[in-house]
Amino acid sequence: MLGVWYRGIPIESVNKVAKNESVIGLFGLELNKDLSFGYSYDFTVSQLASVTGGAHEFSLTLAFGKIVKRTKRDTILPCFKY
């Protein structure tokens, strides 16, 4: 899985404060049906960029057990994996 996200509000600044926060690159790998790994990096685009330098995020997902009862809503609106 590959993806790019934007965190912020893409409108004019209010009182000279920009509403931009970060652009996020995401990479995810499903190793098998019960185990997945994800990595993302937040490229800070706000005034905090000189202080924070961005952020690395790792996720490891282990699914154990089975869902016994599935509802119609589970089928219509599946959950995002990362």
MARSE-725504 format. One record per atom (N, C-alpha, C, O): atom name; residue in three letters; x, y negated, z negated. Coordinates in steps of 0.001 Angstrom, whole numbers, padded with zeros to 6 digits. Layout:
MARSE-725504
SITE site code       x       y       z
SITE   CA  ALA       X       Y       Z
...
This chain:
MARSE-725504
SITE site code       x       y       z
SITE    N  MET  000841  001159  000000
SITE   CA  MET  000000  000000  000000
SITE    C  MET  000895 -001232  000000
SITE    O  MET  001864 -001304 -000755
SITE    N  LEU  000572 -002180  000833
SITE   CA  LEU  001261 -003465  000885
SITE    C  LEU  000225 -004561  000777
SITE    O  LEU -000901 -004410  001253
SITE    N  GLY  000599 -005655  000156
SITE   CA  GLY -000348 -006747  000064
SITE    C  GLY  000308 -008050 -000338
SITE    O  GLY  001433 -008080 -000836
SITE    N  VAL -000424 -009120 -000109
SITE   CA  VAL -000003 -010459 -000510
SITE    C  VAL -001203 -011134 -001149
SITE    O  VAL -002313 -011088 -000619
SITE    N  TRP -000970 -011757 -002284
SITE   CA  TRP -002023 -012474 -002998
SITE    C  TRP -001595 -013915 -003194
SITE    O  TRP -000408 -014237 -003170
SITE    N  TYR -002571 -014765 -003387
SITE   CA  TYR -002324 -016168 -003734
SITE    C  TYR -003052 -016454 -005036
SITE    O  TYR -004237 -016146 -005168
SITE    N  ARG -002352 -017040 -005995
SITE   CA  ARG -003003 -017407 -007250
SITE    C  ARG -002964 -018927 -007366
SITE    O  ARG -001897 -019538 -007424
SITE    N  GLY -004138 -019510 -007396
SITE   CA  GLY -004254 -020955 -007484
SITE    C  GLY -005551 -021404 -006846
SITE    O  GLY -006363 -020590 -006406
SITE    N  ILE -005728 -022705 -006804
SITE   CA  ILE -006904 -023279 -006171
SITE    C  ILE -006398 -024183 -005052
SITE    O  ILE -005804 -025227 -005321
SITE    N  PRO -006630 -023790 -003796
SITE   CA  PRO -006054 -024538 -002665
SITE    C  PRO -006822 -025819 -002332
SITE    O  PRO -007378 -025952 -001242
SITE    N  ILE -006847 -026753 -003274
SITE   CA  ILE -007497 -028042 -003052
SITE    C  ILE -006523 -029143 -003440
SITE    O  ILE -005417 -028872 -003906
SITE    N  GLU -006936 -030366 -003247
SITE   CA  GLU -006090 -031498 -003616
SITE    C  GLU -005758 -031470 -005095
SITE    O  GLU -006512 -030937 -005910
SITE    N  SER -004629 -032047 -005424
SITE   CA  SER -004245 -032117 -006829
SITE    C  SER -005162 -033093 -007568
SITE    O  SER -005703 -034028 -006978
SITE    N  VAL -005320 -032858 -008851
SITE   CA  VAL -006140 -033716 -009699
SITE    C  VAL -005202 -034381 -010694
SITE    O  VAL -004458 -033696 -011396
SITE    N  ASN -005229 -035696 -010760
SITE   CA  ASN -004326 -036458 -011635
SITE    C  ASN -002869 -036070 -011399
SITE    O  ASN -002089 -035950 -012344
SITE    N  LYS -002509 -035875 -010126
SITE   CA  LYS -001151 -035518 -009706
SITE    C  LYS -000677 -034167 -010240
SITE    O  LYS  000526 -033911 -010293
SITE    N  VAL -001604 -033309 -010631
SITE   CA  VAL -001277 -031958 -011067
SITE    C  VAL -001735 -030995 -009968
SITE    O  VAL -002928 -030900 -009681
SITE    N  ALA -000796 -030289 -009362
SITE   CA  ALA -001121 -029361 -008281
SITE    C  ALA -001823 -028133 -008847
SITE    O  ALA -001562 -027724 -009979
SITE    N  LYS -002691 -027563 -008072
SITE   CA  LYS -003445 -026381 -008497
SITE    C  LYS -002821 -025089 -007982
SITE    O  LYS -003423 -024023 -008114
SITE    N  ASN -001627 -025162 -007397
SITE   CA  ASN -000944 -023973 -006890
SITE    C  ASN -000168 -023306 -008006
SITE    O  ASN  000462 -023987 -008815
SITE    N  GLU -000205 -021987 -008063
SITE   CA  GLU  000524 -021265 -009096
SITE    C  GLU  001584 -020352 -008498
SITE    O  GLU  002774 -020547 -008748
SITE    N  SER  001175 -019351 -007707
SITE   CA  SER  002154 -018414 -007165
SITE    C  SER  001611 -017661 -005949
SITE    O  SER  000406 -017596 -005705
SITE    N  VAL  002551 -017104 -005208
SITE   CA  VAL  002257 -016184 -004108
SITE    C  VAL  002853 -014850 -004545
SITE    O  VAL  004003 -014790 -004981
SITE    N  ILE  002077 -013794 -004427
SITE   CA  ILE  002470 -012503 -004979
SITE    C  ILE  002588 -011478 -003858
SITE    O  ILE  001668 -011308 -003058
SITE    N  GLY  003715 -010808 -003810
SITE   CA  GLY  003921 -009694 -002889
SITE    C  GLY  003751 -008390 -003654
SITE    O  GLY  004269 -008252 -004762
SITE    N  LEU  003036 -007438 -003082
SITE   CA  LEU  002720 -006192 -003772
SITE    C  LEU  003093 -004996 -002905
SITE    O  LEU  002866 -004990 -001696
SITE    N  PHE  003671 -003985 -003550
SITE   CA  PHE  003970 -002711 -002904
SITE    C  PHE  003482 -001606 -003830
SITE    O  PHE  003791 -001624 -005021
SITE    N  GLY  002736 -000659 -003314
SITE   CA  GLY  002247  000450 -004124
SITE    C  GLY  002428  001767 -003394
SITE    O  GLY  002342  001835 -002168
SITE    N  LEU  002679  002803 -004164
SITE   CA  LEU  002903  004131 -003594
SITE    C  LEU  002131  005154 -004409
SITE    O  LEU  002317  005260 -005621
SITE    N  GLU  001268  005905 -003745
SITE   CA  GLU  000529  006971 -004410
SITE    C  GLU  001332  008254 -004243
SITE    O  GLU  001390  008817 -003150
SITE    N  LEU  001950  008716 -005324
SITE   CA  LEU  002825  009889 -005269
SITE    C  LEU  002035  011183 -005125
SITE    O  LEU  002447  012079 -004388
SITE    N  ASN  000921  011290 -005812
SITE   CA  ASN -000046  012369 -005627
SITE    C  ASN -001392  011844 -006112
SITE    O  ASN -001504  010660 -006428
SITE    N  LYS -002405  012682 -006179
SITE   CA  LYS -003747  012172 -006506
SITE    C  LYS -003861  011656 -007940
SITE    O  LYS -004795  010917 -008254
SITE    N  ASP -002927  012032 -008813
SITE   CA  ASP -002991  011610 -010211
SITE    C  ASP -001906  010626 -010626
SITE    O  ASP -001941  010123 -011749
SITE    N  LEU -000955  010340 -009765
SITE   CA  LEU  000178  009508 -010144
SITE    C  LEU  000475  008474 -009060
SITE    O  LEU  000631  008813 -007887
SITE    N  SER  000549  007212 -009472
SITE   CA  SER  000891  006155 -008522
SITE    C  SER  001809  005138 -009193
SITE    O  SER  001848  005010 -010416
SITE    N  PHE  002535  004431 -008358
SITE   CA  PHE  003520  003459 -008799
SITE    C  PHE  003277  002163 -008044
SITE    O  PHE  002969  002184 -006852
SITE    N  GLY  003412  001045 -008725
SITE   CA  GLY  003252 -000242 -008079
SITE    C  GLY  004320 -001232 -008513
SITE    O  GLY  004800 -001187 -009646
SITE    N  TYR  004683 -002119 -007609
SITE   CA  TYR  005645 -003178 -007900
SITE    C  TYR  005139 -004460 -007263
SITE    O  TYR  004681 -004458 -006121
SITE    N  SER  005223 -005535 -007996
SITE   CA  SER  004875 -006825 -007422
SITE    C  SER  005843 -007887 -007922
SITE    O  SER  006440 -007759 -008991
SITE    N  TYR  005982 -008931 -007125
SITE   CA  TYR  006837 -010054 -007497
SITE    C  TYR  006041 -011327 -007318
SITE    O  TYR  005467 -011570 -006257
SITE    N  ASP  006011 -012135 -008359
SITE   CA  ASP  005324 -013422 -008318
SITE    C  ASP  006329 -014495 -007918
SITE    O  ASP  007244 -014808 -008679
SITE    N  PHE  006160 -015056 -006730
SITE   CA  PHE  006960 -016193 -006295
SITE    C  PHE  006273 -017448 -006809
SITE    O  PHE  005228 -017836 -006287
SITE    N  THR  006828 -018071 -007797
SITE   CA  THR  006209 -019256 -008390
SITE    C  THR  006341 -020429 -007435
SITE    O  THR  007439 -020738 -006972
SITE    N  VAL  005217 -021088 -007136
SITE   CA  VAL  005228 -022242 -006238
SITE    C  VAL  004836 -023525 -006967
SITE    O  VAL  004783 -024594 -006358
SITE    N  SER  004566 -023424 -008252
SITE   CA  SER  004211 -024607 -009034
SITE    C  SER  005474 -025284 -009556
SITE    O  SER  006588 -024892 -009209
SITE    N  GLN  005292 -026292 -010385
SITE   CA  GLN  006429 -027012 -010967
SITE    C  GLN  007229 -026128 -011922
SITE    O  GLN  008338 -026493 -012312
SITE    N  LEU  006688 -024977 -012304
SITE   CA  LEU  007398 -024057 -013186
SITE    C  LEU  008456 -023235 -012461
SITE    O  LEU  009198 -022492 -013105
SITE    N  ALA  008544 -023348 -011144
SITE   CA  ALA  009468 -022528 -010365
SITE    C  ALA  010916 -022702 -010816
SITE    O  ALA  011677 -021735 -010842
SITE    N  SER  011295 -023909 -011164
SITE   CA  SER  012681 -024129 -011578
SITE    C  SER  012956 -023544 -012961
SITE    O  SER  014113 -023307 -013308
SITE    N  VAL  011926 -023312 -013744
SITE   CA  VAL  012089 -022784 -015098
SITE    C  VAL  011943 -021259 -015130
SITE    O  VAL  012749 -020570 -015755
SITE    N  THR  010917 -020736 -014459
SITE   CA  THR  010633 -019303 -014549
SITE    C  THR  011368 -018484 -013506
SITE    O  THR  011830 -017383 -013806
SITE    N  GLY  011488 -018992 -012294
SITE   CA  GLY  012158 -018243 -011236
SITE    C  GLY  011357 -017073 -010704
SITE    O  GLY  011889 -016283 -009924
SITE    N  GLY  010103 -016928 -011092
SITE   CA  GLY  009278 -015820 -010631
SITE    C  GLY  009205 -014721 -011679
SITE    O  GLY  009786 -014826 -012759
SITE    N  ALA  008478 -013664 -011334
SITE   CA  ALA  008302 -012570 -012299
SITE    C  ALA  008168 -011241 -011571
SITE    O  ALA  007472 -011141 -010561
SITE    N  HIS  008840 -010227 -012093
SITE   CA  HIS  008726 -008856 -011589
SITE    C  HIS  007682 -008128 -012426
SITE    O  HIS  007625 -008299 -013644
SITE    N  GLU  006862 -007322 -011774
SITE   CA  GLU  005855 -006531 -012481
SITE    C  GLU  005865 -005105 -011929
SITE    O  GLU  005851 -004894 -010716
SITE    N  PHE  005890 -004148 -012829
SITE   CA  PHE  005857 -002737 -012462
SITE    C  PHE  004610 -002105 -013068
SITE    O  PHE  004186 -002474 -014163
SITE    N  SER  004033 -001164 -012358
SITE   CA  SER  002905 -000418 -012923
SITE    C  SER  003060  001052 -012583
SITE    O  SER  003479  001421 -011486
SITE    N  LEU  002716  001865 -013541
SITE   CA  LEU  002715  003312 -013371
SITE    C  LEU  001346  003787 -013826
SITE    O  LEU  000954  003566 -014972
SITE    N  THR  000624  004435 -012932
SITE   CA  THR -000728  004864 -013228
SITE    C  THR -000785  006386 -013249
SITE    O  THR -000397  007049 -012287
SITE    N  LEU -001266  006916 -014341
SITE   CA  LEU -001444  008348 -014490
SITE    C  LEU -002917  008604 -014765
SITE    O  LEU -003451  008175 -015788
SITE    N  ALA -003564  009301 -013853
SITE   CA  ALA -004979  009630 -014011
SITE    C  ALA -005074  011046 -014568
SITE    O  ALA -004575  011995 -013963
SITE    N  PHE -005712  011178 -015715
SITE   CA  PHE -005889  012510 -016277
SITE    C  PHE -007334  012659 -016712
SITE    O  PHE -007974  011692 -017125
SITE    N  GLY -007834  013855 -016618
SITE   CA  GLY -009245  014098 -016870
SITE    C  GLY -010050  013822 -015615
SITE    O  GLY -009575  013170 -014685
SITE    N  LYS -011240  014313 -015601
SITE   CA  LYS -012105  014109 -014447
SITE    C  LYS -013358  013370 -014874
SITE    O  LYS -013837  013523 -015998
SITE    N  ILE -013873  012574 -013970
SITE   CA  ILE -015136  011899 -014221
SITE    C  ILE -016236  012923 -014018
SITE    O  ILE -016396  013476 -012931
SITE    N  VAL -016982  013165 -015067
SITE   CA  VAL -018014  014196 -015002
SITE    C  VAL -019258  013657 -014319
SITE    O  VAL -019837  014327 -013463
SITE    N  LYS -019670  012464 -014686
SITE   CA  LYS -020899  011907 -014148
SITE    C  LYS -020585  010690 -013295
SITE    O  LYS -020027  009714 -013795
SITE    N  ARG -020930  010733 -012027
SITE   CA  ARG -020736  009592 -011137
SITE    C  ARG -022090  008976 -010861
SITE    O  ARG -023080  009673 -010639
SITE    N  THR -022113  007681 -010878
SITE   CA  THR -023360  006970 -010600
SITE    C  THR -023341  006442 -009172
SITE    O  THR -022312  006476 -008497
SITE    N  LYS -024467  005965 -008734
SITE   CA  LYS -024568  005387 -007398
SITE    C  LYS -023659  004165 -007284
SITE    O  LYS -023079  003921 -006226
SITE    N  ARG -023533  003400 -008364
SITE   CA  ARG -022673  002218 -008348
SITE    C  ARG -021205  002592 -008112
SITE    O  ARG -020497  001861 -007419
SITE    N  ASP -020734  003707 -008667
SITE   CA  ASP -019362  004150 -008445
SITE    C  ASP -019098  004388 -006959
SITE    O  ASP -017998  004135 -006468
SITE    N  THR -020099  004868 -006261
SITE   CA  THR -019958  005148 -004837
SITE    C  THR -019988  003872 -004006
SITE    O  THR -019253  003751 -003026
SITE    N  ILE -020832  002924 -004389
SITE   CA  ILE -020979  001686 -003625
SITE    C  ILE -019815  000732 -003870
SITE    O  ILE -019311  000130 -002922
SITE    N  LEU -019376  000579 -005116
SITE   CA  LEU -018315 -000360 -005470
SITE    C  LEU -017130  000370 -006084
SITE    O  LEU -016996  000408 -007307
SITE    N  PRO -016275  000945 -005262
SITE   CA  PRO -015135  001665 -005833
SITE    C  PRO -014148  000691 -006490
SITE    O  PRO -014062 -000474 -006102
SITE    N  CYS -013432  001167 -007453
SITE   CA  CYS -012466  000350 -008184
SITE    C  CYS -011181  000211 -007385
SITE    O  CYS -010716  001169 -006768
SITE    N  PHE -010610 -000988 -007400
SITE   CA  PHE -009332 -001246 -006750
SITE    C  PHE -008231 -000542 -007533
SITE    O  PHE -008227 -000594 -008763
SITE    N  LYS -007306  000111 -006854
SITE   CA  LYS -006311  000941 -007537
SITE    C  LYS -005229  000153 -008245
SITE    O  LYS -004718  000628 -009260
SITE    N  TYR -004848 -001029 -007768
SITE   CA  TYR -003780 -001776 -008404
SITE    C  TYR -004341 -003015 -009004
SITE    O  TYR -003605 -003803 -009598
